[in-house]
Amino acid sequence: MMTVPLSVIIPTLNESAHLPSLLRDLKAGCDLISGIVVSDGGSSDDTLALAAQAGARIVTGPPGRGGQFHRGIMAASSPWLLLLHADSTLPPGWADRLRQTLASASVNRAYYGRLRFACADPRARLLECGAALRCAIFRLPYGDQGLLIHRDLLATIGGMPEAPLMEDVLLARKLGRSHLVPMDLTISTDATAYIRNGWYCRAAGNLWRLARFLAGGSPVNLAAAYKR
């Protein structure tokens, strides 16, 4: 089977507790992935050692997901890019689903997954429904849903926004509704922050930050007050 030219970009900052799970999941798509780039923002734990052990290419620079994604994309060699958060996990059979998406994918479209929280709490299912509704109405996927995008489309819209926060919202707005398409892939994300802060409090905080951003708030100021 011919290998599809796909690079995976993962921004990290002290992600030694999460990164190994994602890297293990990605092994299932070794015939699909031509390279993994871990773009680190100054980790002081074992993140870089774990990435090197897995054979990932490592780039480093200041923290901030937008800039980290940008540096990772610049270091990747493949035309198709899969942008993932380090605390994401992929389900069994994910490579087949992604392969099916790529088989009919347009270079003028970007594809996002379905959000699932790695938690059995019923409130997680409610927030997942909210995320699905947000995407259906506004075509506004968040970064923890993953994004499959061709580098030509990224270049057309001016590249990855290098904002320290809300880079996913900025990217979605630059792409526009007509260029964003859901794909048949569920991506799970860590729920620790929601459990720690309270499901509805955390969700309300996210909505408040989004509202402030859409009203003209600075991503730099929002990032300064944001606790992951």
NORSULDA-V495843 format. One record per residue. N is the residue number from 1. SS is DSSP state (H for helix, E for strand, C for the rest). NEAR is the number of other C-alpha atoms within 12 Angstrom. Layout:
<<N | SS | NEAR> <N | SS | NEAR>>
This chain:
<<1 | C | 7> <2 | C | 12> <3 | C | 19> <4 | C | 26> <5 | C | 26> <6 | E | 34> <7 | E | 38> <8 | E | 44> <9 | E | 47> <10 | E | 51> <11 | E | 48> <12 | E | 45> <13 | C | 32> <14 | C | 26> <15 | C | 33> <16 | C | 23> <17 | C | 20> <18 | C | 31> <19 | H | 38> <20 | H | 30> <21 | H | 26> <22 | H | 36> <23 | H | 38> <24 | H | 25> <25 | H | 26> <26 | H | 37> <27 | H | 26> <28 | C | 20> <29 | C | 30> <30 | C | 27> <31 | C | 20> <32 | C | 31> <33 | C | 32> <34 | C | 28> <35 | E | 35> <36 | E | 40> <37 | E | 42> <38 | E | 50> <39 | E | 45> <40 | E | 43> <41 | C | 31> <42 | C | 24> <43 | C | 25> <44 | C | 14> <45 | C | 19> <46 | C | 21> <47 | H | 32> <48 | H | 32> <49 | H | 22> <50 | H | 28> <51 | H | 36> <52 | H | 21> <53 | H | 17> <54 | C | 25> <55 | C | 21> <56 | C | 33> <57 | E | 31> <58 | E | 35> <59 | E | 32> <60 | E | 29> <61 | C | 23> <62 | C | 23> <63 | C | 28> <64 | C | 33> <65 | H | 43> <66 | H | 38> <67 | H | 31> <68 | H | 38> <69 | H | 46> <70 | H | 39> <71 | H | 32> <72 | H | 38> <73 | H | 43> <74 | H | 28> <75 | H | 27> <76 | C | 33> <77 | C | 22> <78 | C | 27> <79 | C | 27> <80 | E | 38> <81 | E | 43> <82 | E | 42> <83 | E | 44> <84 | E | 42> <85 | E | 39> <86 | C | 43> <87 | C | 36> <88 | E | 38> <89 | E | 34> <90 | E | 38> <91 | C | 28> <92 | C | 19> <93 | C | 19> <94 | H | 27> <95 | H | 28> <96 | H | 21> <97 | H | 22> <98 | H | 38> <99 | H | 28> <100 | H | 17> <101 | H | 29> <102 | H | 29> <103 | H | 16> <104 | H | 14> <105 | C | 23> <106 | C | 20> <107 | C | 25> <108 | C | 25> <109 | C | 31> <110 | E | 39> <111 | E | 41> <112 | E | 38> <113 | E | 41> <114 | E | 37> <115 | E | 40> <116 | E | 35> <117 | E | 33> <118 | C | 28> <119 | C | 22> <120 | C | 15> <121 | C | 18> <122 | H | 14> <123 | H | 23> <124 | H | 28> <125 | H | 21> <126 | H | 20> <127 | H | 28> <128 | H | 33> <129 | H | 18> <130 | H | 24> <131 | H | 30> <132 | H | 25> <133 | H | 17> <134 | H | 18> <135 | H | 27> <136 | H | 18> <137 | H | 13> <138 | H | 20> <139 | C | 29> <140 | C | 39> <141 | C | 41> <142 | C | 38> <143 | H | 38> <144 | H | 38> <145 | H | 38> <146 | C | 41> <147 | E | 45> <148 | E | 40> <149 | E | 43> <150 | E | 35> <151 | H | 33> <152 | H | 21> <153 | H | 27> <154 | H | 30> <155 | H | 21> <156 | H | 18> <157 | C | 23> <158 | C | 16> <159 | C | 27> <160 | C | 38> <161 | C | 30> <162 | C | 27> <163 | C | 29> <164 | C | 30> <165 | C | 35> <166 | C | 39> <167 | H | 35> <168 | H | 36> <169 | H | 33> <170 | H | 30> <171 | H | 38> <172 | H | 34> <173 | H | 23> <174 | H | 25> <175 | H | 32> <176 | C | 21> <177 | H | 23> <178 | H | 17> <179 | H | 30> <180 | E | 33> <181 | E | 32> <182 | E | 30> <183 | E | 30> <184 | E | 25> <185 | E | 30> <186 | E | 30> <187 | E | 37> <188 | E | 35> <189 | E | 34> <190 | C | 31> <191 | C | 31> <192 | H | 21> <193 | H | 23> <194 | H | 26> <195 | H | 20> <196 | H | 14> <197 | H | 17> <198 | C | 17> <199 | H | 25> <200 | H | 20> <201 | H | 17> <202 | H | 24> <203 | H | 24> <204 | H | 17> <205 | H | 22> <206 | H | 29> <207 | H | 20> <208 | H | 18> <209 | H | 28> <210 | H | 27> <211 | H | 18> <212 | H | 18> <213 | H | 24> <214 | H | 17> <215 | C | 11> <216 | C | 15> <217 | C | 17> <218 | C | 22> <219 | H | 30> <220 | H | 22> <221 | H | 17> <222 | H | 26> <223 | H | 25> <224 | H | 16> <225 | C | 15> <226 | C | 20> <227 | C | 16> <228 | C | 22>>
